[in-house]
Amino acid sequence: MYPIIQRQSSLRLIQDSVRLILFSILIILPTLCNAQDLIGVNSAWSDSFREWNFLTTDEDRNGKLYMRWPGRDDWTQWDFRLRDTTASLTLKWKDDPNLWEVRCLGTTVTARTMWAGDFSQWRLSDGTHSIVWKSKYGNRRDEWIVRDDAQGFFSFYTYWEGDPREWIVYDDLNEEVSYAMRLTMIFLALHHSTPRI
């Protein structure tokens, strides 16, 4: 009779442990995943594109993208902040708008145009992954996509066609693709789809 009680007690302990582990995963996992955490971007001002609000699924965790030197009218250096996440986005060479460098969470992303002077298609690389980020339509820049069998799908498009003040993010990329890559794609679309005001 004693071995039966001991087995039931051990089984109950295992079941309780599994429940605790599953509960912990369900609580912790959403805070660790960046996938589809970012849902939209809008300009902070209706008449200027020097500052952007980044909207997340948690209203208390919204972020900002802003020009580092707005008084100098310098569109080549930007900063990003979303709670503890910070990033710097800079044009690598002042006289070459075809190459950007983004540093975020210990990752450096290099973004280079596919063809010099054509800002509708970019090749992004963080040393591990390489992604082609492009405007869906060559003559309009209000919808940008990544469609890659290995990496997944990412789309960034305006809420209203022809109005670059509000954007929607659809993120179905693999989790291995860094947050820095996602931020770089969004930044390039914003930077090359809006007027310099």
C-alpha positions as CSV (number, residue, x, y, z in Angstrom):
1,M,0.0,0.0,0.0
2,Y,2.9,2.4,0.7
3,P,4.3,2.2,-2.9
4,I,0.9,3.2,-4.4
5,I,0.7,6.4,-2.2
6,Q,4.3,7.2,-3.1
7,R,3.6,6.8,-6.8
8,Q,0.5,9.0,-6.6
9,S,2.5,11.6,-4.7
10,S,5.3,11.6,-7.3
11,L,2.8,11.8,-10.2
12,R,1.1,14.8,-8.6
13,L,4.5,16.5,-8.0
14,I,5.4,16.0,-11.7
15,Q,2.0,17.3,-12.9
16,D,2.3,20.4,-10.7
17,S,5.8,21.0,-12.0
18,V,4.7,20.8,-15.6
19,R,1.8,23.2,-14.9
20,L,4.2,25.6,-13.2
21,I,6.6,25.5,-16.1
22,L,3.8,26.0,-18.7
23,F,2.4,28.9,-16.7
24,S,5.8,30.5,-16.5
25,I,6.4,30.1,-20.2
26,L,3.0,31.7,-21.0
27,I,3.7,34.7,-18.7
28,I,7.4,35.3,-19.8
29,L,7.3,34.4,-23.5
30,P,5.2,37.5,-24.7
31,T,7.7,39.8,-23.0
32,L,10.7,38.2,-24.7
33,C,9.2,37.9,-28.2
34,N,9.4,40.9,-30.6
35,A,7.3,39.2,-33.3
36,Q,4.3,41.4,-34.0
37,D,5.0,43.5,-30.9
38,L,5.2,46.6,-33.2
39,I,1.8,47.3,-34.8
40,G,2.1,50.8,-36.3
41,V,4.0,54.0,-36.8
42,N,2.6,57.6,-37.0
43,S,4.2,61.0,-37.4
44,A,4.3,62.9,-34.1
45,W,3.2,66.1,-36.0
46,S,0.8,66.4,-38.9
47,D,3.1,68.9,-40.8
48,S,6.5,67.4,-40.1
49,F,8.3,64.0,-40.5
50,R,11.2,64.6,-38.1
51,E,9.7,62.6,-35.3
52,W,7.7,59.3,-35.3
53,N,5.7,57.4,-32.7
54,F,6.1,53.6,-32.7
55,L,3.0,51.9,-31.5
56,T,3.1,48.4,-29.8
57,T,0.5,45.9,-28.6
58,D,1.1,47.4,-25.1
59,E,0.1,51.0,-25.0
60,D,2.5,51.7,-22.2
61,R,5.5,50.6,-24.3
62,N,5.3,52.9,-27.2
63,G,8.6,54.3,-28.7
64,K,10.0,57.2,-30.6
65,L,12.2,57.7,-33.7
66,Y,13.6,61.2,-34.0
67,M,16.2,63.2,-35.7
68,R,19.4,63.6,-33.7
69,W,20.0,67.2,-34.8
70,P,16.6,68.7,-35.9
71,G,17.9,72.3,-35.5
72,R,20.6,71.6,-38.1
73,D,18.1,70.1,-40.6
74,D,20.3,67.0,-40.6
75,W,18.4,64.0,-42.0
76,T,21.4,61.7,-41.8
77,Q,21.4,60.9,-38.1
78,W,18.5,59.4,-36.2
79,D,17.8,57.9,-32.7
80,F,15.3,55.4,-31.6
81,R,14.0,54.6,-28.1
82,L,11.4,52.0,-27.0
83,R,11.7,51.6,-23.2
84,D,15.1,50.0,-22.7
85,T,15.8,49.5,-26.4
86,T,17.8,52.2,-28.1
87,A,19.2,52.5,-31.5
88,S,21.3,54.8,-33.7
89,L,20.6,55.1,-37.4
90,T,23.2,56.9,-39.4
91,L,24.1,57.5,-43.0
92,K,27.5,55.8,-43.3
93,W,29.0,58.5,-45.6
94,K,27.6,62.0,-45.7
95,D,27.9,62.2,-49.5
96,D,26.5,58.7,-50.2
97,P,22.8,58.2,-49.5
98,N,23.0,54.6,-50.6
99,L,24.4,53.2,-47.4
100,W,23.0,53.3,-43.9
101,E,24.2,51.7,-40.6
102,V,21.9,50.9,-37.8
103,R,23.1,49.8,-34.3
104,C,20.5,48.3,-32.0
105,L,20.7,45.8,-29.1
106,G,24.3,44.9,-29.9
107,T,23.5,44.2,-33.6
108,T,24.8,46.3,-36.5
109,V,22.7,46.3,-39.7
110,T,24.1,47.5,-42.9
111,A,21.5,48.7,-45.5
112,R,22.7,49.3,-49.1
113,T,20.6,50.1,-52.2
114,M,20.4,47.3,-54.7
115,W,21.3,49.9,-57.4
116,A,22.9,53.3,-56.8
117,G,20.4,56.1,-56.7
118,D,17.3,53.7,-56.6
119,F,15.9,54.0,-53.1
120,S,13.0,51.6,-53.7
121,Q,15.1,48.4,-53.1
122,W,17.6,47.7,-50.3
123,R,19.7,44.8,-49.2
124,L,20.0,44.5,-45.4
125,S,22.5,42.4,-43.6
126,D,23.4,41.9,-40.0
127,G,26.1,39.4,-40.5
128,T,23.8,36.5,-40.0
129,H,20.8,37.2,-42.1
130,S,20.4,39.0,-45.5
131,I,17.0,40.5,-46.5
132,V,15.8,42.3,-49.6
133,W,13.5,45.2,-48.6
134,K,11.6,46.8,-51.4
135,S,8.7,49.0,-52.3
136,K,5.9,46.8,-53.6
137,Y,5.3,49.2,-56.5
138,G,8.1,51.0,-58.2
139,N,6.3,54.3,-58.7
140,R,4.6,54.5,-55.3
141,R,6.3,54.1,-51.9
142,D,3.3,53.6,-49.6
143,E,3.7,49.8,-49.3
144,W,7.0,48.0,-48.6
145,I,7.5,44.2,-48.3
146,V,9.8,41.3,-47.6
147,R,8.7,38.0,-49.0
148,D,11.3,35.3,-48.5
149,D,10.7,31.6,-48.1
150,A,13.5,31.3,-45.6
151,Q,12.9,34.5,-43.6
152,G,9.1,34.9,-43.7
153,F,7.0,37.9,-44.6
154,F,7.0,41.5,-43.4
155,S,4.8,44.3,-44.7
156,F,4.8,48.0,-43.9
157,Y,2.1,50.2,-45.5
158,T,0.2,53.4,-45.1
159,Y,-3.1,53.4,-43.3
160,W,-4.6,55.7,-46.0
161,E,-3.3,55.5,-49.5
162,G,-1.2,58.5,-50.3
163,D,-1.0,59.8,-46.7
164,P,2.5,59.0,-45.3
165,R,1.6,60.1,-41.7
166,E,0.2,56.7,-40.5
167,W,1.7,53.3,-41.2
168,I,0.7,49.7,-40.3
169,V,3.2,46.9,-39.5
170,Y,2.5,43.3,-40.4
171,D,5.3,41.1,-39.1
172,D,5.5,37.4,-39.8
173,L,9.3,37.1,-40.0
174,N,11.1,34.3,-38.3
175,E,12.1,35.0,-34.7
176,E,15.8,34.7,-35.7
177,V,15.5,37.9,-37.7
178,S,16.7,40.6,-35.3
179,Y,14.8,43.6,-34.0
180,A,17.5,45.8,-35.5
181,M,16.6,44.4,-39.0
182,R,12.9,45.1,-38.5
183,L,13.7,48.7,-37.3
184,T,16.0,49.3,-40.3
185,M,13.3,48.2,-42.7
186,I,10.7,50.6,-41.1
187,F,13.2,53.4,-41.0
188,L,14.1,53.1,-44.7
189,A,10.5,53.1,-45.7
190,L,9.7,56.2,-43.6
191,H,12.8,58.0,-44.7
192,H,12.3,57.4,-48.4
193,S,8.5,57.8,-48.5
194,T,8.0,61.1,-46.9
195,P,9.0,64.7,-47.8
196,R,11.8,66.5,-45.9
197,I,9.6,68.8,-43.8
